[in-house]
């Protein structure tokens, strides 16, 4: 399979990035400074990520809102043009999460939406909602961290003023960009969809303003500290919104969305497992697929994501356990045949 390349591919290679396959794309995993330094730079200052591998499906026209409302779980009537909303697309059979999505409701046209699927799910989401795949028309640069908006403002004044979960269309040096106050790190920041031909120039301008690049490795450890789900780990086949603790994404009052009957049936009978946070001892992390055991009960579930937390200095993980498992419960995680003690802990692991 030929991997897709980001419009910023040459920038990453010039910086000496370690590249790897991610969702059908060749993307930067880390730069020479390393994932931990990139992670801490995001928590203390700001970094920029290339997230051009995420999909964009433009849905527009007088029936666009109705199509999204009758397909996706959340209720767009709660927001308005110029806002972003997190939502799910469910499997109609068992209500498992086919994809988790951010919808950018464009402020320049109340009948136009940029639907942002995960990279490998773009074609499936487009099949469900219609629209046009515009992924190859833009790059997306995510600037995240406590200083992110201040630094963006020095390069791109209007982008730095976009509020949390707001969407704006602004001009940068003659290129119209869509900017959303969204991200995936637990920090403040913006995501900038910039036309392909202007993307390298904007990337270099942000770097000159003092925003270093960070790879998808740091993006993963940051989202784990914030306990944000990753499709294919905390969401996906066999995992429902309710099991993942994301029932708030489902607008139960809506008369129609894909998978509604299955979701309501699970809600009414109650879930048998739930996603929890687990803190572990020492630097050795748990990994996805590791078995979770509780004394006297044996194996009760498995880890969905695990890693070392650069901020906390020890391992953290997300995993499924029986619904009635309280916080503070001692667990043992089997990491390649060796026991790793831990306990069920509140999330997010790092509060911002």
Secondary structure, 3 states (H helix, E strand, C coil): CCCEECCCHHHHHHCCCEEEEECCEEEEEECCCCHHHHHHHHHHCCEEEECCCCCCEEEECCCHHHHHHCCCCCCHHHCCCCEEEEEEEECCCCCEEEEEEEEEECCCCCCEEEEECCHHHHHHHHHHHCCEECHHHEEEEEEECCCHHHHHHHHCCCHHHCCCCEEEEEEECCEEEEEECCCCCCCCEEEEEEEHHHHHHHHHHHHHCCCEECCHHHHHHHHHHCCCCCECCCEECCEECCCCCCHHHCCCCCCCCCCHHHHHHHHHHCCCEEEEEEEECCCCCCCCCCEEEECCCEEEEEEEEEEEECCCCEEEEEEEEECCCCCCCEEEEEECCEEEEEEEECCCCCCC
